Amino acid sequence: MSSRFSLSRRIVLRGILAAGSLGLVKAVSGCSPTNLAGNAERDLVVGFIYVGPKDDYGYNQAHAVGAAALSKIDGIKVVEEASVPETTAVVETMRNMIEQDKATLLFPTSFGYYDPHILKLAKEYPDVQFLHCGGLYQNGHPTNVGSYFGYIDEAQYVAGIVAAHASKTGKLGFIAAKPIPQVLRNINSYTLGARSVRPDVTNQVIFTGNWSEPVKEAEAMNSLADVGVDGVTCHVDSPKIIMELAEKRGINCSGYHTDQSALAPKGYLTGAEWDWSSVYQAYVNDIQAGKSLANGSIPHLYRGGLGDKFVKISPFGPNVTADAKKDAEAALQKLLTGELVIYSGEMKDNTGRIVIKKGASLKQRDLALEKMDWLVAGVKGSTKV
């Protein structure tokens, strides 16, 4: 939380429930337990749960911006809780939102919330719709569960083009949390974008082991700077420390999740951003129209890229040349039209193994990309952490 004196909703609700058991709810809150849910009978109550703070300049802030957009819509009530661990704590938070706030739609946004926590609670509350960010839904999971994710590697590809133009050493760096398919896809697309401009570019990857490891992220950033990397990006929950250190070390940086240009006004090149406002409004429109996951009128897997307004490019920074902008915008247009397919063969991984045969390609919606377990040629590092 933003203040060490603030109380989480979980603690507050425990207190309310305890007071209720003593017959004190009305005296404490001035309203009945039913009224604690606000306008639940009229409004669609939507719950958002974040693994970190809402102002982290990263993953959680991007989702919180989307939630804020929903809160401005008539007939929508948004309830939120931040800094909820990927443990049974999220089960307690979801249960409180359902039972106390009367939420019927939940967006538990962190990767580790899904299995077993969402899957467990979805069986208990079949009338509640659970939508999870991360693309983990599989056939056989509860029918009131869905999963959404964007092809943000399209934006990373464009960011790689810009980074290669700005690099003097040809050495780029990538700080990442875990070698899961979504992360590997970002690393690879960034590298492929860079190598489309400069085939000799290398991209040194360092995995920290978790989504939020500020000390390890700082160590990784300084380590990359020490070996001559002059352009860096990342896939961690909060890029704040990485962007600030890159600026301090005089290294160009590309953001992730949301716009971090304020953190590195000199060296910020561009960034790969989420546009969750668009996605969440589309979901709510469907639900208000009577659609649902359970009856199949809302897809259990929802995907989109630049053309679907799932993702976007940050504004270009001061170090981006006219040539870089030209190449980036050309690639952007080809991605929007589908003319550019990032994963086309022949393509080798960084051990020399052919991963896509000559003449073959994997388009953005190909499920094989959801199982990616390799790093493309040009990446220095291993998927083994």
N, C-alpha and C positions, 0 to 999 in steps of 0.2 A: 504494500500500500504506500501511498505517497507520504504518509506520516506515521511515525512509530506509535503515535497515540490513537490512530484510527482503529476501529473495530470492523471485522469482517461481517458480512451478512450472516454467515453461519453462526457466529457467536451471538449476534443480536437475536436471531431467530430462536436459538436455544433458550435465551433468556425469556423471550416472549412465550415460548411453549411452556417453560417452567412456571412462569407467572400464570398462564392459562390453567395449568393443573391445580393451582391454588385458588382459582376463581378470581384472579386479580387482573386479567387482561383489560377489562373495561376501565378499571381504575388507572392502569399504567398508560394505556394508549389512547383512551378516550373514544374507543370504537370497539365494535364486536369483532371476533375473529374473522367473520365473513368479510367484513369491510376492509380487512388488512390487504386484501387483493386488489383494492382500488376498484376500477370499473371493469372487473373481469367478466361480468355478465354481458357487457356491451363491447368491450375491446378484445382484440386478439392480443393476448399477452405472450411476448416473445422473450425468451431468456438467452443471454449471452454469457459464456464462461471463458475466461482467459487464464492461461498458465502464468502470465507475468503481468506487470503493471500496464495500464492503458496508455501511458505516455512514454513507452520504451523506444520510440523512434523506429519501431520494427514491426514484427509479426502481430503482436497484440494491438498495437496502435492502429494498424491497417484494418483489423476487424472492428475495433471500437469506432472508427470513422464510419464504417458501414452501418453499425448499430445506431449511431447518432443520426444518420440519414433516415433510418426507419422511424425513429422517435418523433420525427416531424410530420409523419403521415397521420391523418385523422383515422381514428379507430384502431390505432396501434399503441400498445403500452410496452415499453422495453424495460426489462430488469436485467441487471448485470452484476457479475462478481469477478474481480480480478485476483491474480496471484493464488490460484487454486492448483495445488499439486496434482500430478497424474497418479493419484492414489485413490483410496476409498473416500478421500475428502471430496472428490468431484461427484461421487454418488450422493453424498449428503447434500451438496449444493444443488444438484439436479432435483433431488427429492423435495427439498425446501421450496424451490421455484414452482414445482408442480403442485404441491399441497398447500403452500401458504400464498403464493402469488397467483395461483391458478393458471400457470403457463401451460399452453397446449402445443407450443412450438419451441424447441430448444436448439441452440447452436453452440454445442461444446466444441471449442475451436482447436484445441491442441491435439496433436497426433496421438499421444499416449492415453487419451481419454477413451478411445474407442473400445479396445479389447483388453479387459473384460467389462469395463464399467458401463459404457453405453449399452452394449449387448445385453448385459444383465438387467439393467433398469428398464429397457424397452419391453422386455417380457412382462414386467410388473405393471406397466402403464401402456397398454395397447392403443389407447385413444390419444396419446401424445406422440407428436412427430419429432424424431430426433435426426438432425442433419449435422453431419460431422465433416470437418474439413480435412481432406487427406487422401481420398480415393480408396478407402479400405473395404467398402461394401463388397460382399460376395453372395452368390446365390446360397440360400439356406439361412441367411441371417434374418432377424425379425423383419416383417414386412413394413413396420412403421419406422424403419431406419433407412437413411439415405446418406450418400457421400458426395461431396463436390470438391473439385480442385481445378486449377487453371493451368494452362500451358504457359507458365511464366518463363519457361526456357526460350520461348520466342523472343521475349524482351531481353533475356540474357544474351542471346545470339547477337542482337543489335548492340548491346553494351560491349560485347567482345570486339566488334568492329571498331567502335569508338576508342576502346582501350588500346588496340593495336596501333591505330593512327597516332595516339599520343605517346606511345612507348619509344624511348630512345635505346633501351637495352634489349628489347625483345623478350624481357622476362616479366611475366605477370604472375600474380598470386591469388589463391582462393582459399579463404578460411571457412571451413564447414563443420557442422555439428556431427553428423553421422553419415556413414556411407549407405544410405537407403536409396531406392530408385529415384525418388523425386529430387534428392540432393545431387546424385550422380548425373542426372539429366541436366541439371543447371550447370554443373561444372563442365560437362561435355559440350553443351551448346555454346557456352561462353567461349570455350577454347576453339570450337569450330568457326564461330564468328570471327575471332581474332585471326585464325589461320587462313580465312578466306581473303584477308588483306595481306598478311605476312605469313607465308607458310613455315617460316623458321621460328615463329613465336612458341615459347614454352609457357606452361601454366603450372606452377608449383602449388600443390594442394596440401593443406594441413587440417586434419580432423581433430577437434577438441574433445569429442566423446559425448557431448550433451548440448542441448539447445541453448542453454544460458550458462556460460563459463567465462565470466569477465576476465579473470586472471589469465586463463589459458589463451583467451582471444588476444589479450594484450601481448602475451609472450609470443604468440604466433605472428602477430603483426610486426613486432620488432625483429623477429627472426627473419621474416621475409625481406624487410628493409635492409638487414645486415648482409644479405646475399645478393643484393643488387636488383631486387624486384622494384619496378617503378610504376606499377599499376595493380590495384588490388580490388577484389570484391568479396562477397561472402554469402553464406546461407546459414545464418544463426538467427535466434529469435530477435535480438537487438543488435543491429550493426553500429550502435552509437560509439562504443569504445574504439572499434576498428576505424571508423571514419575520422574520429578525432585524432587518433594516433597517426593515421596516414597523413593528415594535414600537418601535424607537428613534424613528421619526418620528411616532409616535402614530396610525398608520393601521391600520384593521382589515384582517385578512388571512384568506384561505381556503387551506387546504393542498392538496397534490396528491401522489399516489402512496402516501403513508403518513401517519401521524399526526404533525404537526409542532407540536402544541399546547404542548409543552415549550419551544419556541423563542420563542413569543409568548404568554405566559400571560395577558396583559391583552387583547390585540386579536384573538386567534384566534377566528374565528367557527365554522367547521366545515371540512370538507375532503372531497375526492373521493379515496377510497382503493381500491387494488387488494386483492383477496382471493385471491392466487395460491395460498395453501395449499390451498384447495378445488379449484382447477383442476388443480394438479399431482397431488393425490391421486387425482382422477378419471382422469387419464391413466395413472397407475401401476396403478390397479385394472384398467383395460382391458388393459394390456400383460401383467400377471400372469395375466389370464384368457385369454391367447393371442391377443388382438387385435393388429392392426398397421395401419400406414398403407398398406403395400404391397398388402395384400389387400382394402383398402377398408373394413375393419371399424372403423377409427378414421378419422373425417372429416379431410380435408385442410385444411378451414377450420372452425375451432371458435370460436363466438362466444357471448357471454352478457352479461347486464346485472345489474341489482340482483336480479331474481327468480331468476337462475341462480347467484347467489353468486360472480360474477366481480368485482363491485365493491361498495362499501359507503360509508356516510356516517360521517365522523368525529363524535365527540360534540360537542354544542353548547358554545360558550364562554360566558363571563360577559356578553358584550355582546349576546347573542341574547335578544330579548324574547319574551314569551308569544305575541304575535301572529305573530311570525316563525316560532316553532316550530310553531304551528298551521298556517300556510300551507305550511311546508316538509314537515311530516308528511302533510298532505293530498295534496300533489303526489307525495310518495314512494309513497303507497298507490295513487294512480292510475297511476303508472309501473309498479308491481308487477303491477297487474291488466291493463295495456294500455289502460286507458281514456284516458290522456293520451298523445297522439302529439305529440312535440316539433315535428316538421317538417310542419306543415299549412298549406295555402294559403288565401287568397292570401298569399304571402310575397315580399318584395323584398330585394335585397341593398343594400349601403350606397351603391350608385351609382344606385339607383332602378329597376334592372332586375328584372322578375318572374322569380323562380327556381322558385317552386312556384305553379301556377295555382290559382285559387279552386276549392274543392271537392276538390282533390287533396291527397295526403299522401305522405310518404316514411316508412315505419315503420323501426324500428331495423335490421332485417335487409335492408333494401333496398340493393342494391349501388351504387345511385346515390350514396348517402351516402359510400361508400368512395372516390368520385372528386371529392368536394367541392373546389371551387376558388374559392369566393366567401365574402365576409363579410356577415353579415346587417345589415339596417338597425339603426342604433344603435351600430355599431362604428366607431370612428375609426381609420383605418389602411388599409393596402393589402396585398394578397397579393404584391405585387412588392417584393422585398427587395434 
